[in-house]
């Protein structure tokens, strides 16, 4: 076995691991990144964020989705799995090449194998046959092993009918019908993708609406958009039995209802990927939800071991994981490091997309804050008419009535995940609502929605004053 001595050993090459490794390397430390898969990137690159968003853009482009409001069904064309996979493969190959260049440029060693703890400072790395190849001794360790679909044993998963989000990326055809179990982010995103492809999609969830963590008005706005795609949502549905009958899937719910489709997508949550790490060997354990608990600088109960990304739970976003890994590495090697920000943008890549930052209306009511709302609808924004999306879209700004402090921003529609950062930056500087009114925005742009929404909000306050 080869013995390797490091300043930082990173387990897992997702966003947290990569950014932690690069940050440590920039500080002049000896770093290696251990990944059980042959290619780097973790779930984010290989089966999660990048593939799903690439799939989304391919579907929008190839189906000419954004042109439908101008040309109707005449612009539609059939899209095959081969069409989608070509785009997907091209994107993934490009992203992997970038990662390998970054590793080489920063002197980061990439070790392919499965890591497990032997002592608090020692890792053993084995190949897929269980043979130990490396002994890794590290001053500091960053655990960034991500998450995996929560797949109960009683669900008969296969490769073509009963699928999780990872298996879905390998299907051989565009199904005519699909039942999605779960109205969270993953379920809602994939449901909208396939609805845009022309698949008849049904979403079942035990809750009242899709994405219940969203501001309620925004969630309702989304459901209107999804209904236009032909997607159906059925609330208060709890799966009791999932089975495959021939080449179709069948879901029987507790209320007696039954749903069948060519494909069943099981999207009822994810869990931390800690199997095989042997955390007990380093004195660590997961919490009651199965995640590794960490402190404000992402340090674990062992002060030299850090954890970041999905393996620590909420918010489990690629964007937040990147920053968690970077901050963990800075703290590990004694560099000045702030704590993680209280507010950060959330991007949900449904069709239409959603992004938000700050409080929801429901949270402000619960806190007893005296607030007002400024809104701008898509039909008020010239760019929406140009782009063919004037029928659906919303800018919503929540602000304190007396001080005009911006408390939350919620956007539905084209470009939402891009323009949210204008509001995020404004909020980080404690901007007041009239900040958006006093700025000149490029015209015509989607970002102009900020100014229209701010004027709407100010008019309400001034009228009632």
Number of C-alpha atoms within 10 A of each C-alpha: 12 9 10 14 15 15 18 27 29 30 29 28 29 27 30 35 34 26 21 34 32 24 20 24 21 12 13 12 18 20 27 25 23 25 25 20 17 9 16 25 23 23 22 19 22 20 18 17 16 19 21 23 18 19 21 22 18 20 21 17 12 16 19 16 20 15 18 15 15 14 12 10 12 9 14 16 12 10 16 14 14 12 13 18 18 11 16 21 13 11 16 17 11 10 16 16 12 11 16 17 11 14 19 11 11 19 18 20 16 18 20 20 22 23 27 20 19 19 15 20 17 22 25 21 25 19 15 11 6 10 13 16 17 18 18 23 21 23 17 21 28 28 26 32 31 29 22 20 16 15 17 10 7 9 14 14 20 11 14 19 26 25 24 25 18 17 16 19 19 14 15 13 11 19 19 15 18 26 26 25 24 26 26 19 20 24 26 25 20 24 28 26 26 23 23 23 22 20 19 19 26 21 22 24 23 15 16 13 20 25 23 15 12 20 20 16 14 23 18 16 18 25 19 13 22 22 13 13 21 16 22 17 21 15 15 14 21 19 20 13 13 21 18 20 10 8 11 17 23 20 21 17 17 13 11 10 12 14 16 19 23 19 25 29 24 24 23 19 17 16 18 22 20 21 9 10 19 17 18 13 16 19 13 16 17 15 10 8 11 15 20 24 21 17 12 11 21 26 21 22 16 13 13 17 25 27 31 34 30 28 25 28 19 11 13 16 18 20 16 21 28 19 19 25 31 23 25 30 32 18 18 25 16 8 12 8 14 11 13 14 9 7 14 17 19 19 19 21 23 23 26 23 20 26 24 29 21 21 19 23 21 14 12 17 11 9 9 9 14 11 19 19 21 23 21 23 20 22 15 16 22 16 20 21 16 12 14 17 21 20 14 19 27 27 28 28 30 26 26 18 18 10 10 19 18 28 23 23 27 26 27 27 26 24 16 24 19 12 18 23 17 13 22 21 12 15 20 13 8 12 17 18 28 16 15 21 17 10 11 9 15 9 11 13 15 22 21 23 27 28 23 20 25 27 18 17 24 19 13 14 16 8 7 6 6
